[in-house]
Amino acid sequence: MIHHANDSDFTSVVPDQGLVLVDFHASWCGPCKAMAPALEAFAAENPGVTVVKVDVDEAPEAALGFRVRSVPTLVLLRDSSVVSQRSGAMSKAQLAQFCASGSGA
């Protein structure tokens, strides 16, 4: 399941515990659209990871807070702390590897 957040509900949507993958994207971004099916498949197959999509046009404060300079940018959080951050589209396998790097396993 993918959750959606904007500036007004970001802190309530993004849990402060566990592993969270935040996808900062934009509706006009081609690579973001291309990555969407991989992100959906990853979210469906990894219920232990909370996946949150944040449209940078609807959440400029959240994007600024994570210093997002390009989209897509993926931020991996563990217990509210940034573990890793990467810009650019990823495949489902790359998403899994990116999250495994911060899983503590």
Contact map, one row per residue, 1 for C-alpha under 8 A:
111000000000000000000000000000000000000100110010011000000000000000000000000000000000000000000000000000000
111100000000000000000000000000000000000100100000011110000000000000000000000000000000000000000000000000000
111110000000100000000000000000000000000000000000011110000000000000000000000000000000000000000000000000000
011111000000100000000000000000000000000000000000000111000000000000000000000000000000000000000000000000000
001111111100110000000000000000000000000000000000000111100010000000000000000000000000000000000000000000000
000111111100000000000000000000000000000000000000000001100110010000000000000000000000000000000000000000000
000011111100000000000000000000000000000000000000000000000111110000000000000000000000000000000000000000000
000011111100000000000000000000000000000000000000000000000010000000000000000000000000000000000000000000000
000011111111100000000000000000000000000000000000000000000000000000000000000000000000000000000000000000000
000011111111110000000000000000000000000000000000000000000000010000000000000000000000000000000000000000000
000000001111111000000000000000000000000000000000000000000000000000000000000000000000000000000000000000000
000000001111111000000000000000000000000000000000000000000000000000000000000000000000000000000000000000000
001110001111111000000000000000000000000000000000000100000000000000000000000000000000000000000000000000000
000010000111111100010000000000000000000000000000010100000000000000000000000000000000000000000000000000000
000000000011111111010000000000000000000000000000010000000000000000000000000000110000000000000000000000000
000000000000011111000000000000000000000000000000000000000000000000000000000001110000000000000000000000000
000000000000001111100000000000000000000000000000000000000000000000000000000001110000000000000000000000000
000000000000001111110000000000000000000000000000110000000000000000000000000011110000000000000000000000000
000000000000000011111000000000000000000000000001110000000000000000000000000111100000000000000000000001100
000000000000011001111100000000000000000000000000111100000000000000000000000111000000000000000000000000000
000000000000000000111110000000000000000000000000111100000000000000000000011110000000000000000000001000000
000000000000000000011111000000000000000000000000001111000000000000000000011110000000000000000000000000000
000000000000000000001111100000000000000000000000001111000000000000000001111000000000000000000000000000000
000000000000000000000111110000000000000000000000000011110000001000010011111000000000000000000000000000000
000000000000000000000011111010010000000000000000000011110000000000000011100000000000000000000000000000000
000000000000000000000001111110010000000000000000000000111000000000000011000000000000000000000000000000000
000000000000000000000000111110011000000000000000000000100000000000000000000000000000000000000000000000000
000000000000000000000000011111000000000000000000000000000000000000000000000000000000000000000000000000000
000000000000000000000000111111111000000000000000000000000000000000000011000000000000000000000000000000000
000000000000000000000000000111111100000000000000000000000000000000000000000000000000000000000000000000000
000000000000000000000000000011111110000000000000000000000000000000000011000000000000000110000000000000000
000000000000000000000000111011111111000000000000000000000000000000000011000000000000000010000000000000000
000000000000000000000000001011111111000000000000000000000000000000000000000000000000000000000000000000000
000000000000000000000000000001111111100000000000000000000000000000000000000000000000000010000000000000000
000000000000000000000000000000111111111000000000000000000000000000000000000000000000000011100000000000000
000000000000000000000000000000011111111100000000000000000000000000000000000000000000000000000000000000000
000000000000000000000000000000000111111110000000000000000000000000000000000000000000000000000000000000000
000000000000000000000000000000000011111111000000000000000000000000000000000000000000000001110000000000000
000000000000000000000000000000000011111111100000000000000000000000000000000000000000000000110010000000000
110000000000000000000000000000000001111111110000000000000000000000000000000000000000000000000000000000000
000000000000000000000000000000000000111111111000000000000000000000000000000000000000000000010000000000000
000000000000000000000000000000000000011111111100000000000000000000000000000000000000000000010011000000000
110000000000000000000000000000000000001111111110111000000000000000000000000000000000000000000000000000000
100000000000000000000000000000000000000111111110000000000000000000000000000000000000000000000000000000000
000000000000000000000000000000000000000011111110000000000000000000000000000000000000000000000000000000000
000000000000000000000000000000000000000001111111100000000000000000000000000000000000000000000000000000000
100000000000000000000000000000000000000000111111110000000000000000000000000000000000000000000000000000000
000000000000000000100000000000000000000000000111110000000000000000000000000000000000000000000000000000000
000000000000000001111000000000000000000000100111111000000000000000000000000000000000000000000000000000000
111000000000011001111000000000000000000000100011111100000000000000000000000000000000000000000000000000000
111000000000000000011110000000000000000000100000111110000000000000000000000000000000000000000000000000000
011110000000110000011110000000000000000000000000011111000000000000000000000000000000000000000000000000000
011110000000000000000111100000000000000000000000001111100000000000000000000000000000000000000000000000000
000111000000000000000111100000000000000000000000000111110110000000000000000000000000000000000000000000000
000011000000000000000001111000000000000000000000000011111110000000000000000000000000000000000000000000000
000000000000000000000001110000000000000000000000000001111111011000000000000000000000000000000000000000000
000000000000000000000000010000000000000000000000000000111111000000000000000000000000000000000000000000000
000001100000000000000000000000000000000000000000000001111111000000000000000000000000000000000000000000000
000011110000000000000000000000000000000000000000000001111111111000000000000000000000000000000000000000000
000000100000000000000000000000000000000000000000000000011111111100000000000000000000000000000000000000000
000000100000000000000000000000000000000000000000000000000011111110000000000000000000000000000000000000000
000001100100000000000000000000000000000000000000000000010011111111000000000000000000000000000000000000000
000000000000000000000001000000000000000000000000000000010011111111110000000000000000000000000000000000000
000000000000000000000000000000000000000000000000000000000001111111110000000000000000000000000000000000000
000000000000000000000000000000000000000000000000000000000000111111110000000000000000000000000000000000000
000000000000000000000000000000000000000000000000000000000000011111110000000000000000000000000000000000000
000000000000000000000000000000000000000000000000000000000000001111111000000000000000000000000000000000000
000000000000000000000001000000000000000000000000000000000000001111111110100000000000000000000000000000000
000000000000000000000000000000000000000000000000000000000000000000111110000000000000000000000000000000000
000000000000000000000000000000000000000000000000000000000000000000011111100000000000001000000000000000000
000000000000000000000001110010110000000000000000000000000000000000011111100000000000001100000000000000000
000000000000000000000011110010110000000000000000000000000000000000000111110000000000001110000000000000000
000000000000000000000011100000000000000000000000000000000000000000010111111000000000111110000000000000000
000000000000000000001111000000000000000000000000000000000000000000000001111100000000111100000000000000000
000000000000000000001111000000000000000000000000000000000000000000000000111110000111110000000000000000000
000000000000000000111100000000000000000000000000000000000000000000000000011111000111100000000000001001000
000000000000000001111100000000000000000000000000000000000000000000000000001111111111000000000000000001000
000000000000000111110000000000000000000000000000000000000000000000000000000111111110000000000000000001100
000000000000001111100000000000000000000000000000000000000000000000000000000011111000000000000000000000000
000000000000001111000000000000000000000000000000000000000000000000000000000011111100000000000000000000000
000000000000000000000000000000000000000000000000000000000000000000000000000011111110000000000000000000000
000000000000000000000000000000000000000000000000000000000000000000000000001111011111100000000000000000000
000000000000000000000000000000000000000000000000000000000000000000000000001111001111100000000000000001000
000000000000000000000000000000000000000000000000000000000000000000000000001110000111110000000000000001000
000000000000000000000000000000000000000000000000000000000000000000000000111100000111111000000000000000000
000000000000000000000000000000000000000000000000000000000000000000000000111000000001111100000000000000000
000000000000000000000000000000000000000000000000000000000000000000000111110000000000111110000000000000000
000000000000000000000000000000100000000000000000000000000000000000000011110000000000011111000000000000000
000000000000000000000000000000110110000000000000000000000000000000000001100000000000001111100000000000000
000000000000000000000000000000000010010000000000000000000000000000000000000000000000000111111110000000000
000000000000000000000000000000000010011000000000000000000000000000000000000000000000000011111110000000000
000000000000000000000000000000000000011011000000000000000000000000000000000000000000000001111111000000000
000000000000000000000000000000000000000000000000000000000000000000000000000000000000000001111111100000000
000000000000000000000000000000000000000000000000000000000000000000000000000000000000000001111111110000000
000000000000000000000000000000000000001001000000000000000000000000000000000000000000000001111111111000000
000000000000000000000000000000000000000001000000000000000000000000000000000000000000000000011111111100000
000000000000000000000000000000000000000000000000000000000000000000000000000000000000000000001111111110000
000000000000000000000000000000000000000000000000000000000000000000000000000000000000000000000111111111000
000000000000000000001000000000000000000000000000000000000000000000000000000100000000000000000011111111100
000000000000000000000000000000000000000000000000000000000000000000000000000000000000000000000001111111111
000000000000000000000000000000000000000000000000000000000000000000000000000000000000000000000000111111110
000000000000000000100000000000000000000000000000000000000000000000000000000111000011000000000000011111111
000000000000000000100000000000000000000000000000000000000000000000000000000001000000000000000000001111111
000000000000000000000000000000000000000000000000000000000000000000000000000000000000000000000000000111111
000000000000000000000000000000000000000000000000000000000000000000000000000000000000000000000000000101111
